[in-house]
């Protein structure tokens, strides 16, 4: 019944609130929101080590009347507001930074130092824009709390840790996100974009982001003197054969109509020119959208590694090993009904010029886990452009000449991202939760 009602509503999109009224309210909030953003930007925290950020945000959303539970999935926040009968909408933002040394030159640039899982010290930066996500998430909660007379249902605000290590969403699910709290009918999130002009909204129908698997291959050999190769089993030669054969997975085994990537990003072996080593190590990133393509690639990697080792005459006790690191990222999918509906809704509210349909990308997100846990839900993650207008115009929209997400130089037009995302999330929430 909920799905039928949603589809019926999608056929006649109406803007739930005056654009001018909502924009004015958000604009009045912006000075305080930008102060919060700069503080978050200057004080990023690594994945699953978020302590300061949730401690700062929890009291703020509690003041709005939400019932707040902290330390869900180690350091996540779940804030619930029940406002009469109706659907349950989950709005998610992620909050972790990256082990990157900031080089933006901003007055509030991060000087934070964190520790990697192995204990190594590292500079930390919000190089993926999660600071804009947190700020917009809180700003949206403010708008919804102030506009309770315009919606009915339940809002579940989820502030998630550990997205950059694709482990925070699953940690929150494992900690009872769908059992301890109202189970959502709709899932909603956004991500700032380094490939769209500031303030432009992008909604992709279908696959948005990719499956990502990290594959480590240990190629064993029999080492010896470089002058006597006949007495060795050279792992460098074998590993090189594996690298070239892997390229045929995409070019000759996968359908050209199904996107796939197999990249060997690391090849380590040997110490000296005249020594044949006894092992070589390869590290791969493998990317796809569908489960079928993912299986084809991973099965193919194992087959090629074993086949090349057999062809090289490796004994059974010297066969290479293939390890797939966990956790892996699962492809993020926007359901058709909700993505098409929100596209029309955003066009109606913001105008056609500010809404586009970007192509899927091969990056990854763990927002997918919330939908994969129950595919009966409607789910959308949309983009909000962050490239400052002057930089976009300077390169005439050629994004290859601009800093990408995860770059030490990524400095979005934060005010445009936060104001646009807040307005879009609020408009979407008011529409999904509109009174009968």
N, C-alpha and C positions, 0 to 999 in steps of 0.2 A: 504493500500500500504506500509506504514512504517513497519508494522508487517511482510509482505512478504519479504521485503528487509532485515529485521533483520534476519529472518530465513534462507534466502539464504546465508547471510554472515556467519551465525553460522556453515554452512556446510563446510566452507573452512576458518578456522581461520588463520589469518596471523598476525605476530607481527608487530605493527604499527611503532615501533621505535627500533633502536638498543639497546639491553639491556645494553651493556657496556656504550654507550653514555649517556643514561638516568641515569644509576647508578652513573656515574662519576659526572654528574651535581648535583644530589641529595647529593652525598658525599661532594661536595664543599660547599653546603648549610648547612651541618650538624652543624658546630660550632655555627653559628648564630641561627639555629633552636633549638639547645639544650639550649642555653642561654634563649631563649623565653620559652621553656618548663619548665625550672627550676623556672623561674619567675611565670609562671602560676601555677605550683605546689605549690609554697610557698604562693600563694595569691588566694585560691579558694573562690567561692561565692555560697551561697545557691540558690536553685531553685527560679526563678522569682525575684531574688534580684541581678542579674548580672549587674553590673554597670562598674566596673573597667575593666573587661575582654573585653566587646565589645568596650569600649573607647580605649583600647590598640590596638585591632585588626583592627578596621575600617580604621584608617589612613594607615595601612600597605597594606591592600588589595586595597585601593583607589590609592595608588602609582603605582600599577600594571596596571592601566588603566580600572579597573572595575567601573561601576556606582553603587554607594553604597547608600543604604537606611538603616538608623538606626531606632531603637525602633519599629521594626515590632513585633507584639505580645508582647508588653511591652519592651523587651530588646534585641530582635533578630536582626540579620543583614541579609540583602539580597543584594548580590553583583552580578551584571549582566554584562557579556561580550558578545556582539554580534559580530560575526565574519563570516558574509556571510550567505548564505542559508544553511538549514540543520535542523536536529532535535534539540530539547531543552533538555538539560541534567541538572537535579538538583542534586547537591552534597551537602549532609548535614553532619554537625557535631554538637554535643551537647556540652554545656560548663559549666554546673552546677556541684557543688561539693556536698558532703554529710555531715550530722551532725555526724561526726566521729572524734575522737581524734587520730591523727596520731601517730603510734608507729613503723615506719620503721627504724628510726635511720639515715635517710638521712641527709646530711649536709644542704640541702635546704628544710627540712621537714616543713610542714605548722604549723604555730602557730596562724592562723587566728581564730577569734571568730565571730560567726554570731548570728542571732536571729531567732528562730523558729517562725512559724505563731502566736503562743500564746504569743510571746514576751520573751520567755526564752532564755538566753544566751547558746550557744553551741559551742564547737570546730568544725572546718570545715576542711575537707580533700578531695582531689581528689582521693577517694578510689575506684572509678570505671574507672579511666584512661581517663576521658574526657579531661584532659590536653594534652594527646597524640593525641586525636582526633582533638582538635583545632589546634595544631601545624602542624599536617599532612594536615589538610584542607588548611591552609595558604600556606604550602609548595607546595601543588598540584596546587593552584591558581598561584603560581610563575611559575611552570613548564608550565602550559597551556598558560600563558601570554607570556612566552619566546618562545613557539613553535606554535604560531598562524599560521605559514605557513603550518603546518601539519594537521590542522583540519578546519572544516567549520560547522557552526551552532551557537547555543547559549548556554552558560554555566550560570547556576543560582546557585551561591554559597550561601548556607543557613547555618548560624550559629544560632543554636536554643537554647533558654533558657528552663529551667523547665522540662527536660526529667525525672529526678528522681521522680518528682511528676506527671508524665504522663499528663502534661497539656500544655507544651510549643508548641508542634506541632499544636495542635488544636487552641491555641491562635494565632499562625501565620496564620493559614488558615482563622480563623475568622477575622483577620485583613487584608485580601485580598491577601494572598500569590498567589492564583491562578487567581486573577482578576487584581491586580495592576501590576503584573510582568508576564513575559512570562510563559505560562503554560507548564509544562514539559511533554515530551514523555517518559523519562526514569528517574528513581529515583535510587540514589546510595549512600551508606554509608558504614562505617565499624565500628567495635567495637573491642577494644583490648580484648584478651582472657587470662584467668588465668588457662586454661586447655589445652593449646597448647604450644609447645616450641617456644621460641622467633624466629620470622621471618617466621613461618609457616602460610600459608593462609588456611582458612577453608570456603568453600562455601556449604551451605545446600540448597537442592532443596525442595521447598514446605514450610511447617511451620517451622519457625526458633525459635520463642519465643511465649509465651503463652498469652491467655486471663487471666487477673488477676482481681478478684473481692474481695474486703474486705467487709465482712458481720459482722455486729454487732447485737447480739441478747440480748435483755433485758428480762430476765425471772422474772416475778413478783410472789410474794407469799404473805402469811400472816404470819408475824413474831410472835415470842413469846418465852417463856422460854423453854430451851432445855429439861427440866424435864417433860414437858407436850406437847409432839409433837402432840397429838391428837387434840389439840386446834389450830393447825397451818396448813398452807399449805407450806411445805418446798421447797423453790426455789432451794436449793442445790441439793436435790434429783432429782427434775424435770430436772434441767440443766444437771445433770450427765446422766440421761436417754437420753436426747437429744444428748449429746456427743457420747454415744455408738451407738445410732440409726443412727447418721449421717455417721458412717463408712460403713453402708450397701449401701449407694449411689454409692460408687466406687466398692465395692466388690460384690454387688448383683443386682444393677440396671443399671450400666454402662457397655457397652461392653468391654471385656478385650482387645479388639483391639484398643480402643479409650483412649488415655492418659487422666487421670483426677486426681486431688488432692483436697481433702477437709481436711484441717488442722485446728484444734482448737488450736490456739497459745496462748490464754489468757482465764483464768477462774478466775473471781474475785467475792468473796462473803464473807460476814460475818466479824465479828470483835472479837468474843470471843467464847470459846468452849461451853458455856452453853446458848448461844443466837441463836435462829433460826432467820436468817435475813428475810427481806421482799423483797429482790431481789438478783439476780445473773446476772453477765454480762459475755457473751462469745464473743470473737473476732476470726473470722475465715479468712483464706486466701483460696480462691477457684480458681483453675487453670485448664485450658482446652485449646484445640486448636480450635475445630469447634464450630460454633454457636449452633448446635444441642446439643452437650455435655454441653456447657455452660448453656443452657436453662434447660436441664434435672437436672443439679446440683442445680441451683438456685431455680427452682420450687420445687425440692425435699426437699431442706432445709426448705422452707416455710411450706410444707405439714407435714414434720416430727415434726417441732416445734409446729404446731397447734395440730397435732394428739396426741403428748405426753402430751400436756397441758390438752386436753380433757380427756385422760386416767387418769390423775392425779386428775381429778375432779375440775379443776380450773374454777371459775365462769367467765362469759363473760367479766366482767370488770377487770379481772386479767390475761387475755390472753397475752402471750409474744408478743413482737414486733420484727420484722426483718427489719433491715436497711442495704441497700447496699450503701456503701460510693461512692461518685463521686469526681473526675473522676475515672472511671475504665480503665484498660489497655486492648487494643484489641490485638489479636494475630498478630504477624508479619509474613508475607508470602512472600517468594521469588518466583517470577513467573518462570515457567519452562524454557521458551525460554532463558531468560536473565541469569538465574543461570547456565544452561547447557553451554551456550555460554562462559560466563566468566570463568567457570571451565577450559574449553579447552584453552581459551586465556591465563590464568595464568599458566597452565601447559606448554604451548608453550614458555612463556616468562621466567618463574622461574625454570622450570623443575618439573617433577612429584613428586620428593621427598619433595618439599616444598608446595604442594597443597593437601588438604585432604577434605573429606566430613563429617563434624561432625554431630552427631545426634541432633535433636531439643532439646531445654532445656525449663524448666518451668519458667524461669525468664521472665521479660517483658521489653518492649521498646515502645516508642510512635512514632517511625519512621513509624509504621504501619498506622498511621492516614493519611499520605501523599498518600498512595496507596488506602486506603479505601475511600478517598474522590473522587477517580476516578479510578476504577479498570481496565480501558482500558490501563493504563500505564504498562510498564515493570519496575520491582522493585527488587533490591537486596541489602541486607545488609550482608557483609561478616565479618569473624573473622580474626584478625591478632594476632598470638601467642605472649605472652609477658613474659612467664616464663623464667628467665635467665637460660642459658645452664647448669651452674654448679648446680643450684638447681634442674633442671629437672633430670640431671644425678644422683644426690645424692639420689633421691627417686625412681629412675628407672621408671619415668613416672607415678607414683601413685599420681594422683592429689588430693586425699583425704588427703595427707600429706602436701599440699601446701596452702598458703593463697589464699582465694577466692576473687573475686570481692566484694567490700564493706567491706573487712577486713581492720582493722587499720594497718595491716602488708603488704598490697599489694603494692609492688614496682616493676613494670615491668621493663624489659630491654628496657627503653624508646627509646634508639637510634635505636635498632632493630625494634621496633614497628613503629616508625616514618618513618624511611627510607623505610621499607617494605610497609607500608600503602600508603605512598606518591607515590611510584613506581607503586603499584597496581592500585590506583585511577587514576593515570595519564595514564597508559596503557589502562585501561578500557575506560577512556574518549576519548582518541585518536582513539580507535577502534569504539566506538559508533558514534563519530563525524567525522569519516574519510571521506575525500573528495571522491566524486563519481568518 
